[in-house]
Amino acid sequence: MKPEVRKLKAYTLDDTTVRVKLDAMENPYSLPSEVKQEIADAVKVAAINRYPDPSAAKLKVSIADLWGIGTQRMILGNGSDELIQYIIMAFGGPVLIPTPTFTIYRILTKSLSQDIVTVPLSRNFDLDANKMLKTAKAIKAKLIFLACPNNPTGNRFSEDAVLKILKKSDTAVVIDEAYFSFSGKTFLPILKDYPNMIILRTLSKLGFAGLRIGVLTAAPKVVEYLNKIRLPYNINTLSQAAAVTALRRKDVLNRQTSSLISARQRLYNALSELNGITAYPSESNFILFRTTIDATAIYEKLKESGILITNFNKQGVLKNCLRVTVGTSEENGEFLKVLKNALDTA
């Protein structure tokens, strides 16, 4: 076993059964019954005795209609995680990331025996473009990953900082827009101007986390090379059939997204009013907040009450920080009630 793998810490998820699950940035809303029936009908006739369409052509057309991404500049993956792995395999390292950010960048880089270097975000969780560029040059970085909006901080990096990195670096820059739907802002319109830019998106946050469909778009030559290492049949038949059917109902997706954006603002306002809580502005479907007392104790009290969020409490910039996914109004209300009680009794 490679020493890099032996030293890794696995990407762990808490699988505790709880009544309110707000830890995984999932869309809390189910699809309407008529859409579920349409998906069931599509799955019923799917030829699962045959291999899937290797190019997922129909699904690409559906995604192109949803987001305006050209099908010839698109690669689909088994979640964006698979696409991140392909990018690292193709470009190699060193890989440069700001911190804190999405843990998978580090795990996949190390598992592929590549070096990874980090640059801390500023106190308000924004990019230090000059430091990123200086470090990229010093280490001769091959890849830069920028989650925008960023996970776990929830903010979108300043456009000026991202553009400066794109313009002044000859490194491949991956802009991970997993939470694009909740910010409404994207770098997609300028993709044609930057051959070193790769954009990632996912259907998971729209309500299809169980289908595992990630989307990559980049310059045609980059797409061509990445397709050489893409695993065949990586999007299964049932996921293709279900997603094509569900994406026809953009009205449902837009309505659910709008509801979550409104709920996010209400949840942020409520958190900001609590003594001992600092909530950070978010353009995603979750909110990072800091407690003045031990965040792990708060996390455990919530969990004991059947509410699961994510604990980031460790030394450094995320000390005493917790992250909560925006849920339904009922889930958010229950979370706030238990949180307030935990703070009062701490």
Secondary structure, DSSP 4 states (H G I P E B T S, - for coil): --HHHHHPPP--------SEE-SS----PPPPHHHHHHHHHHHHT--TTSPPPTT-HHHHHHHHHHH---GGGEEEESHHHHHHHHHHHHH-S-EEEEES--HHHHHHHHHTT--EEEEE--TTS---HHHHHHHHHHHT-SEEEEESS-TTT-PPPPHHHHHHHHHH--SEEEEE-TTHHHH---SGGGGGG-TTEEEEEESGGGTTGGG--EEEEE-HHHHHHHHHHSPTT-S-HHHHHHHHHHTT-HHHHHHHHHHHHHHHHHHHHHHHTSTTEEEPP-SSSEEEEEESS-HHHHHHHHHHTTEE-EE--SSSTTTTEEEEE---HHHHHHHHHHHHHHHHH-
